């Protein structure tokens, strides 16, 4: 073993010790500092906060696989819930099941099945070769093309589905180039969360906000579209800076690539036509889901079922390509966050932060954006949005805020939540569904994206993009007085 290998081995051995030490320090601080400050912290809140923070510390130090971490964390919070009387042992299973957002799980499962079927046709390789030939091996142009396509598609198909479609394309291209696809995968995840913020159906938080606040598709794209468009342009310049070294890499096999006939990569045109017809039908149903009163999960699973029937595909073969590990990770994470919500942990943090505003509407606007962004980087933005919605309802009826914002047909605080929750999801690996799904797919292609790999790029990207978005959205809102 060389000296460098020995140093790496020692560093890996120290990671669990360092991680456990940080968890111990954080736990002591949570249990003692509030009491010393004269604030009696509920035991359920303290313990759920410790578990929640411990999850992110363990993920950061890569002490175990994220799915195992989520499952262990879910078991711990259930035990905490029982022992602190949040629910009884008899109610624990019902609580765990109710905490899981099966609409998100079902949406992911249905789209994974559709994408797995599409992958059998060779369409992803076709798109990848087509884009690569158009950009002639220029990595910056290729990143720009892939990210723009991803962002635009994420406006009309939820961003998780877009990532499911685009990751195989990216791996196909970079397998030919003999380069790491990771910078391009990360870029597309970041672009998908930016693009998805523009419409009602682009990202799950928007679906929740639109449903509760009675905001239609057109209002969303009119109010959020300009902010997202300008933020996306700025974001691409950020990505060019962050990945400047990777974009200078020399491409292998370019002549071979330029000489390839992409049409020959389409293996089964009959299956392609059927799969595309189902996918287009699912997208149309997503756009119409508000008037149809159908949940996106029902639409996705229905599309998957129809695809099984019309293609006569073997379910066993297709289901083997479903990323079950990612789905289980989401289930565990929902239970952990659900317990934190039940205990009042997230509401306490949100209420304390928003209480600082003192009824000032623009201070409240800014606070919601940044609180949502920072929190959504560490807590999946779906449950966090669910927690914030009733708080924003309360703020909207506050006399001072209502008087100041009464000239707007739709309260700007809803746009603040949308911007913060969607853009903030870019901060860490677990901040958005798209990031988790992309990481799971990367593992299937034998490429690894660690928590730290993502955060090194994602967190500064998130801070800068949220700052830009906040300014643009505020100016846009001021120009839209009813």
Phi, psi and omega in degrees: 000131179284172182297318181295320178295321180296317179297319179296319180296318180295319179298319179295321180294329182281338185304310180299322180295314179296315181299313180294325178295318179295318178301318179298316180295315179299317180298316179297318180297315181296323183280339186247318187300314178302320181294319178295331179276002178084016180246119181276110182270126177305137183299320180298319179295315182298313183291320179293324177295320178298314180296316182299313179292324179297324179302314183287328176293315179296319177297317182297321182269005175051047182279345178196169178293143186300326180293318178297320179299314181296319180292316178297316178299320179297319178297316181299315183290329176296317177298317178299317180300320180290314185288336179258011175065028171291326175201162180275167178299323180293331182270354188297319180294316179298319179298314181299316181295317181292335180287333183283128178277091183289343174295317177292314180299315180294321177299314179297313182298313181299316181288327176298321178294316179296316180293320179298322177292317178299324182296337179290343185271344183087009184295327181293317177297322179299310181297318181298313180295320180299313179294319181296320180291324180294323182270353176054038175080004176283110188295326178293315178297323180293317177298317179298317180295313182296316182291320179296314178300315181297315182295316181293314179296324180295343177286333187242345169237140182304149190296335177295315179298319179300316179295321177300326180282323190271330182300315177299325178299313183296316179296324179297317180294312187281343170294322177289318181288345183059042178232160178290130179275354189303314179302326182282326175295313179301316181299319181291324176298312180298318180293324181293323179289327176292308182297321182295340181288347188282335187230168181298325186254006185287330183212143183308319178303324179294322178299317180293315180296314180300320181293313184287318185269002179057050179256128184272174184301313184295319179298321180297310185289330178291318184276322184265337184304307181300318179298315181294319181299312181291320179297324180294317178300314178296323181295322180295324176293323176297315181296322178298323178287313183298323184252027184302324180289317180295326182286348178269356182296148179274138184272134176265156173059030181294317180298319178298318181295316182295335181271354182286146175263103184296333180296332180289345181280345178283104189282318187223093185291330178293315178295323179297314181298316180294316181294318179294323178297317179293317181299315179298318178300319179296317179297315179300318179294325176300315181297325184265004191298333179295314181284334179276344182059038176249137177289146178305326180295322179295319179296313182295314180292325176296318177298319179296319180295316179297321180296320176301319184288311186284338179263349183054034180286155177277114182304323182301319182291315181292317183294338176294336181271355177287138181275079183296327180301317179293319180297320179292322177301314179299317180300313179298317181295321178298321180293318180298310181291324178300321177292320178297322177293315180299320180288337181098010184297307184291321180294322178298314180295316181294314182296320180296317181292316183287331179298338180292338185295331178064026178085002177282117187298320183281333171291320177297317179303309181295320180297318180296317179303307187283324175298315180295320182294310182293315181294319182291342175289333185246338176240130181313133189293346179289302178295328179294318178299319178300326179286323184284331185304309179296329178292321179290325174302318180295317179296321183296336179261000175297132185306316182294313182291318180299321180293321182285327185257006183295342181280355180257135180295321177239130183302129177300342180294332176292321178291326177297317179295318180298312180299310183296314183293319183283311179292324181295334179299346179280353187293319182221174182297329184258009183285335181219154178297324182298320180294317180296317180295317180299320179295318178297319179292323178300321179296324178295332177265015177063034171237142186243130173245113182275166177303316181290323177304314182290314185294328181301324178263315188295320186291311176296324177300316180297314182300314183291316182293324177293320178299314179296312181299322180298315181295313182296315181296319179298315179297316180298318180295318180297334180273355185248030178297132185299000000 
